[in-house]
Amino acid sequence: MVLSQPHTQLSETNPASSHDLELVDICKYYGPLMVLDQINLNVKAGEFVAIMGPSGCGKTTLLRVIAGLEGVSQGHVLLRGQDITGLPVNKRNTPLVWQSFALFPHLNVRQNIAFGLTLTRHIKAEVQQRVQEAAVMLNLEPLLDRRISQLSGGQKQRVAIARALVTKPNILLLDEPMSALDPHLRIRMQGELKRLQQALSISFFYVTHNQNEAFSMADKVVVMNQGRIEQIGTPSDIYNAPATHFVAEFVGNNNLFEGEVVEINNQTIQIRCAQGLIQAPYRDRPHQIGERVTVVVPADRMVIASTGPIENSIQATLRAREFIGSQVIYYLETSTGQEIKLIQQQSLNESLNVPINADLQLSWKVESTILLGERSVDAP
C-alpha cells in the first residue's frame, strides 16, 4: 500500500475561500485496518454540518483528524483555504466539545471557561471580558463561581461550549455532546444550540448517531458507513431520497422490497416483487426491462387502505402495534415472512380498532415509491 505524504502544503491562506473547512481525499489507516476511505467534504462558512452513522463507521476518527488529535495517512485538511494538515492542535483553533464535556472539577465555571485563553497568554482584562461575553451568551452569569460538581448536565454542556467559544474558533467541533442528557433536556438543548450557531455565524461540525438531532439542527447531513461517505445532502434529501441501500435502511423507517422491472412508460415504472406489482414514478435515472431493483417505501407514507382508488397496495398481517406519543407504529408481516412497518399519526387512528393478526391491505401513492439499483453482493 502506497500512501502520500500527509503534511505537504497545498496552498497558503486563501481569504477568498467560501469554505471554512475542506477535506480532500482523507484516508486513515491503523496498520492494515482502514478507518477512513477517501473522505471528501466541504463545509461552507456558517454552515451546520451533522455527521451520522453507526458505531465504528469512522465519524469520531474524522472529527479527531480535523481537530489535529489524529494524523492522516493520506489527504489534506484545509481551514479557510489554508492547509493545516501538519499543524498541531494548539495552532488550529478548531476546539472540540467532548461527549463527556471534559471539564476540570477542581476549577469553577469561570476558570473552566477561561482555561483555553490562559494557555495562550491573553492579558487578564481580555480574558475577563471574553469569559463574561460567553457567560451572557449561554446564560451562565449566575453560575460563574460555582464548582462543576454543582451543575446539572445541561449547565455542564453550556460551560463546555462556552470554553470553546471564548477562543473565537474558526469552526466548532462537537462529538455527541448531548448523548449524556435526558431526552427532555436534549430536545431543549438542540434548539438552544442551533440558535447559538445562527447568532454566531460559526460553522459547526457535529458528530451524532441520533437522527433526530441531525435532522433538526443541520443544514447539511453526511451519512457514513465503514469509513466511507454514503450520502451528503439536506435533511430532506437524506430522508426523502436515500441514495444507497445503506442510507435507506439506516435513516428513518423505510420498507425495502426486491423486484424486477417489467414495464416502463414516460410516467411510471412497474416492478414485480414477491408482494405483488408496485408502481414507481419515472425519474431521471434510466431503468431497463428485466433490471433488478430495490423498492423503498417510507413507513409514514403507507396507510391502511379503505375505500377509494389505490395506486400501490400489498397484503400484510398485523403482528404488533406501538404507541409513541403522537404516532402509532404498526408491525406487519407479508405472506413471504418479511416484516414491514407503517407509521401514522395517532389522531388518524383514534377510531381504528384493528385486532392483532388481522389481515390488512396497505396502500401508498406512486410518487412515494423510491427506486434503487440492485443491492451489490458485498453490501452489508
N, C-alpha and C positions, 0 to 999 in steps of 0.2 A: 504494500500500500504506500503510495507516494503522496505526501501532504505538502501543501505550500507553506512558505514561511509565514507564521501568524502575525508578525509585527511589522510588516512592510507598510510604510506610509503611502497612502493613495493620493492624498492631497492635503493642502493646508486648509485653514478655516475658510469656509465659503459663506460670507454673510448673506448672499442671495438665496441660500438654500431654503426651500419651503418646508423641509422636513426637520423635525427635532431629532429623529433617530432613523438610521438606515442600517439594516443588517444585510450583508452581502455574502452569499454563499457560505454561511456559517456551518461548520462541521465540528463535532466534538467527539473524541474517542477516549475511552478508558481502556488502554491496551487494545485488544481486538474488538471490544464492545463499542458499537456506535450508539450514541445517545442523542445526537443532533445531526440531521442529514440534510445538507443543502438548504438551510433556512434563509429565505429572502423576504424581507418585510420592511415597509416604510411607515413611519409614524409622523403624520403631519403636525405642524405647530398647533398646540392647543387641543389635540385630539385625545379622547379617552379610548384606549385600546384594551380589550379584555382577551386574555389567553386562556382557553379552557381545553380540557381533555382528561382522560382517565389517569389514575395514578401511574407513574412511571413513563409517561409519554414524553417527558423532557421539558415541560414548561418551567419548572423551578430552575433547572440547569440553565435554560436560556436566560432567565432573569439574573442568575449569578454571573453569566458571561457579560451581560450588559453592565452590571454593577462593577465588574472587574475582579470578582471573587474567584472566577474560573478563567483560565486561558482558553484559547480556541486552538483546534488542530488545523483549521483552515478557515479562511474568510476574513472579513473585516467588519468592525463596528464603527459607524460614523455618527458623531454627535454634532448636529448643526453644521454639517459639511466637513468637519474635522475628523480625521482617522484617529480614534482613541484606542485602537486595538491593543497597543503596547503600554498604555498608561496605567499606573497603579490606581487603586481605589481612591486614594485621597486627592488625586488630580482630576477626577472625572466630574465631580459634582452631580452624581446620579444616586442620591440616597435611597436606601431600601428600607421600607417599613415591613418588619418581620411578622410572621404569623403569631409568634409569642410576644410581640411588641419589643422584647429585649431591653426593657427599662432597667435602670440601676436602682435597686432597692435601698441603697444607703444614701441616695440623693433625693431631695424633694422634687416637686414638679418643676419649679423654676430652674433648678440646677440640671435636671434632665433635659429640659428644652434647650438650655444654653450649652450643653455639652459639646456639640459639634463646632460651635463658634469658638469655644475656649481652646480647641485643638489648633485652630488656625490663627491664633493670636490677634483677634479683633480687640479694639480698645473697649474698655469696660462700659463706657456710655453707649456705644453702639450695640453691644451685647444686650444691655438692659432694654434698649429701645426695640430691638428686634424680638426679644422674648415677650415684651408687652404687646407688640403688634400681633404676634402669633396667638397669644393668650386671648386677646379680644376677638380675633377671627374665629377661634374654636371654642369660645365661651368657657375659658379656663381661668379667668381672672380670680374668682373666689377660691380657687384650688392651688394657687401658686406655691403656697407654703406647706401644703400637705405632703405627707410621705406617700410613696407609691402603694404601700400596703393599705392605705385608707381609701383607695379609689375603687370604683366599680369597673367592670370590663369595658363599658363604653367610654368612660373617662380615661382609662389607660390607653385605649386606641387613639383618642384625640391627642393625648400627650405625645405618643409615638409619631403621629403625623405632624404635630407642631415642631417637634425636634428636627424632623426632616425639612420642613418648610423654612425654618429660620436661616438656613444656608442659601436660600434663594436658588433652588436647583433648576437645572435645565430641563430635567424630566424626573418625575417621581415614580419610583418602582415600588409596587406593593405585592407581597406574597401572601395571599389568602388572609388578609388582616382581620376578617370578620368571622373566621371559622370557629373561634372560641366563644362567640357571643350567642346568647339565646335567640330563638327565631324572631321574637317581637322586636328586640333591640337591633337585630341585624337589619330588619326591614327599615327601621327608622334611620339607622346609620347609612344605609345605601343612599337615601335621599339627601342626607347632610353631606356625604362625600361628593356626590355629583354636583350639588350646588356650590361647594367649595371649589371644585375643579373648574367650573364655569366662571366663577368670580375671579379666580387667579389666572385663567387662561394658560395654565401649565399642562403639558402633556402628561397623562397618567398611563402607566403600563401596568396592568392589573392582572395578576395570575389567580385563577379560581377554578374549582371543579363544580361550582354551583351555577347552573344555567340561569336561574332567576336573577342572580347578581349580575351576570354578564349581560343579559338582555335588557335589564332595567337601567343600567348605567352607561354602557359602552356606546360609542359612536361606531366602532369597528370591532368585530369579533373574529378571533383567529382560533380555529379548531385544530388541535394537534393530536397525532396518533403515532406511536412508535418512532418518535424523533423527527417526524415529518409534519409539514403543514398540509392538512386535508382540504381546508377551505378558508378563505378570507372574505368577509362581507359585512354588511349591516346586520343588526339583529334580525330584521325582517327577511333579508336574503337567506341567512343561515336557517331560519325556522321554516320559511315557506318554500325554499328552493334548495334543498340539500344537494350538493354536487357529487357526493360519493356514497357508497353503501354505508361506510362507517358513520358519516355525518347523519345519514337518515336514521340509523339505529341509535346513535348516541344522543342526538338532540330531540327534545320533545317526546311525543308518544306517537310514533309512526307505525303503521302496519305495512309489512312488506310481503308481496306475492310474486313468485316467479312465474314467467309465462313466455309465450311466443307470439310475435306479431303476425296476425292473419289477414288484416285488411288495412289499407291506408287510403284516405282521401284528403282533400285540401282543408278539412276541418277537424277530423278526428282520426285516431289510430285505434284499432281493435286488437286486443291482446287475449289470447286463450290461456287461462290459468286453470289450475285444478279446481278452483272455486267457481269457475264459470267465465263467461265473456266479460271483459272490462274495457270501457272506452276511456281514452285519454285525449287531451287536446293536441292537435298538430302544432308543434312549436318549431323553432329554427333548426334544432338538431335533427339530422336526417336519420330515418329508420328504413329498414327493408323487410319485405315479407320473409318470414321464417327466422328473423333475428330473435335471439333470446334476450329478454329484458327483465328488469325488476320493476314492479309496480309499487309505488309508495302512496299510501293514503293516510293523511293525518287523522289521528283518533278523534279530534274535535271537529272534523268535517263530516263525519258519519252521523246518521240519525237512524232511529228505529222507524222503519217505513210504515206508513198508514195508507191513506188514500192519496190519489193524485199521481201524476206522471213520475216514473222512476227512470233516471238516466243510467245509474250503475247500481247493482244490488247483489248481495250474496246472502246465503242462508247460514245461520250460526246458532248455537245453543248457549243460553246464558248460564254461566257457571258460578259467578260471584259478582257482587257489587260493593263499591267502597265509597262512602261519603267523605269528601274532603272539603269542608266549608261550603263554598258556593257551588261546587261541582260534584258530579257523580261519575265515577269510573265504572264502566261495565266490563267484565272479563268474560269473553265468549270463546267458544271452540267451534271450528268448522268441521265439516264431515271428514276432512283429511287429518284432523287432530291438531291443526295449527291454532295457537292462541292468538286472539286479536283483542284490541281494546277499543272502546267507544267512550268518549267523554262528552258530557252535556252539562249545561248549567242546571243547578238544582231547581230553579224556578220553572224550567221546562218539563220537569219530571214530577211535580207535586201530585198530579192526578194519575201518574203512570205507576201501576202496581203490577209489575211483571214478576211472576214466580220464578225461582231458581229452577233450572233445567227446562225452561220454556224455549221452544224453537222460535227464532225471530228472523225477520228479514231486515237487513241493514242496507241503507242506500246513501249515495252521495252524488254530487254533481260532477260532470265530466271535467270541468276546469279545476277541480280539487285533486285530480289524479296527476302524479308526478312520475315520469319515466326515467329510469337509469339504465345504463348498459348492463350487459351480463356481468355478474359478480366474477372477479378474477379467481383463479384456482388457489392463489396464495393469500387471499383476503382472510382476515381473522373472523 
